[in-house]
Amino acid sequence: MSQSAAQATAFFKEVSESGIVWAIKDENGFPAPLGESGVRAMPFWSSENRVQEIIKNVPAYKDFQPVELELTVFKARWLAGLTKDKFNVGVNWSGKCATGYDLSPADVSKNLEYYENR
């Protein structure tokens, strides 16, 4: 399993268990950089520790603050909004370049449903 696949699996498992999704925000809002596929992706993490590592180690995100989101709100509002905006969801990006899997909101919803029903 690749590092990105392991991070994605951890995202779905940990978020399903905790009921919390983490994002980052600065004075301009939530980041949504253009991905390799040409589609913007908004990153989310499964723990505050993961978010703090990104803020600490990725210069582009050094001025961002962690934002805690309830999973029910994430599923109902955020995934719907990301679908409308045609953005992907970055799951548990890691490393000095904040990289990982970018999935469609529909795929994120399906994976969350799978892990919640295990």
C-alpha positions in Angstrom: 0.0 0.0 0.0 1.4 3.4 -0.9 1.9 6.2 1.6 -1.0 8.1 0.1 -3.3 5.0 0.2 -2.4 4.4 3.9 -3.1 8.1 4.7 -6.5 7.9 2.9 -7.4 4.7 4.8 -6.4 6.3 8.1 -8.5 9.3 7.2 -11.7 7.3 6.7 -11.1 5.0 9.7 -10.2 7.8 12.2 -12.9 10.3 11.1 -15.6 7.6 11.3 -14.4 6.7 14.8 -14.0 10.3 16.1 -16.9 12.1 14.3 -14.5 15.0 13.6 -12.9 16.3 10.4 -10.1 18.9 10.5 -9.5 21.7 8.0 -7.2 24.7 7.9 -8.1 28.4 7.4 -6.4 31.7 7.3 -7.6 35.3 6.8 -8.4 34.5 3.1 -10.4 31.4 4.0 -9.8 27.7 3.3 -7.1 26.7 0.8 -8.0 24.8 -2.4 -4.9 24.5 -4.5 -5.0 23.2 -8.1 -4.2 19.5 -8.2 -2.2 17.6 -10.7 -5.5 16.6 -12.4 -6.3 20.2 -13.0 -9.1 20.2 -10.4 -8.9 22.2 -7.2 -8.8 20.1 -4.0 -9.6 21.3 -0.5 -7.6 19.4 2.1 -9.0 17.8 5.2 -7.4 15.7 8.0 -8.5 13.1 10.5 -6.8 14.6 13.6 -5.6 17.9 15.0 -2.1 16.4 15.3 -2.0 15.8 11.5 -3.1 19.4 10.9 -0.5 20.8 13.2 2.2 18.8 11.4 1.2 20.4 8.1 1.1 23.9 9.6 4.5 23.4 11.2 6.2 21.7 8.2 4.7 23.2 5.0 5.7 26.9 4.5 2.6 27.7 2.4 0.4 26.8 5.4 2.4 28.3 8.2 -0.1 31.1 8.9 -3.2 28.8 8.9 -5.2 27.8 11.9 -6.9 24.4 12.6 -10.7 24.2 12.2 -12.7 21.4 13.7 -15.8 20.3 11.8 -18.4 17.8 13.0 -18.6 14.8 10.6 -22.3 15.2 10.2 -21.8 18.9 9.1 -18.9 17.9 6.8 -21.0 15.3 5.1 -24.2 17.4 4.8 -22.8 20.8 4.0 -19.1 20.6 3.0 -19.3 17.6 0.6 -22.4 19.2 -1.1 -20.6 22.5 -1.4 -17.5 20.9 -2.8 -19.6 19.0 -5.3 -21.3 22.2 -6.4 -18.0 24.0 -6.8 -16.5 21.0 -8.6 -13.7 20.6 -6.1 -12.0 17.4 -4.9 -11.3 16.5 -1.3 -7.7 16.1 -0.3 -7.5 13.5 2.5 -4.8 13.5 5.1 -2.2 15.3 3.0 1.2 14.8 4.5 4.9 15.5 4.1 6.8 18.7 3.4 4.8 19.3 0.2 1.4 18.4 1.7 0.6 15.7 -0.8 -1.8 12.7 -0.9 -5.0 11.5 -2.5 -7.6 13.9 -4.0 -11.0 12.2 -4.2 -14.3 13.3 -5.5 -16.9 14.3 -2.8 -19.0 11.3 -3.9 -16.1 8.9 -3.3 -15.4 10.4 0.1 -19.1 10.0 1.0 -19.1 6.3 -0.2 -15.9 5.6 1.8 -17.2 7.3 4.9 -20.4 5.2 4.7 -18.4 2.1 4.3 -16.3 2.8 7.4 -19.2 3.9 9.5 -21.1 0.7 8.8 -18.2 -1.7 9.7 
